[in-house]
């Protein structure tokens, strides 16, 4: 999960990747997902999985669960 560090924004984004560093660089250079363009991002949460299927299933659930995202964000802020 990444959080926007652009002043005046309060956005988070959840996505799957097998190369976290490269994906974050893409988001920060406006070459990532459409909803991340125009913002600067900071990595706040990662989780590893044994399979792509497991990772994508978790990604889908986290994208839909705003409460869980809020908990992750609060843990990061601490």
N, C-alpha and C positions, 0 to 999 in steps of 0.2 A: 504494500500500500504506500502510495506517495501522497504528500501534502503540498499544496501550493504555498510558496513563500513570497508570492507576488503581493505587495502591499494592497490592502483593501479587499483581499479575497479570503474565503474560508472553504476551499475545495479539497476533496480527497479523490483519489483514483485508485482502482483496484485492477490489476491485470496479471496475466501469466507470462512468464518468460523463463528461458534456461540460461540467460545471461543478464543478470540484474544491472550490472554496470553499464553495458551497452544500451539497454532499454531506457535507463534513466537519462543517459546522454541524448538519446533520440527525443525523448519528451522535452528536454531542456533546449533542444535545437529546433523545436517545432516540426519534427519529423515523426513524432509518435502518434498516438490516437488523436482523432479529430477533437475530442473534448478537452485535450490537454494543451492544445496549441495556444500560444499567446501568454502562457504562464511559466513561471520558474518553479521547479519541483525539488522536494527533499524526500529521500527514502526514510520512512518511519517504521516499516514492518515487513519482514520477510518470513517465509515458512517453506521448508523443503519437503518434497514428497518423493516417494519411490517411483511413481509413474506419472506420466502426463495426464492420464485420465483422472487420477486422484487430485492433482493440482487444479485442473480445470473445473472439477466438481466443486472444490473449495472456493475457487475464484467466483463461480456463479453464485454460490450461497452468500459469500461476503458482499458481493455487489448488491444483492437484494436486501441485506440485513443492515440497515442504518444504525440500529442499536449496537451491534457488535463493532461496527466501524467507529462509533463514538467511544466505546470502551478502549479500543486500540489507540485512538487519538489521545484520550485522557492519560493512558499509560505513558505515551511518548512525552507528553507535556510535563509529567512528574519528573 
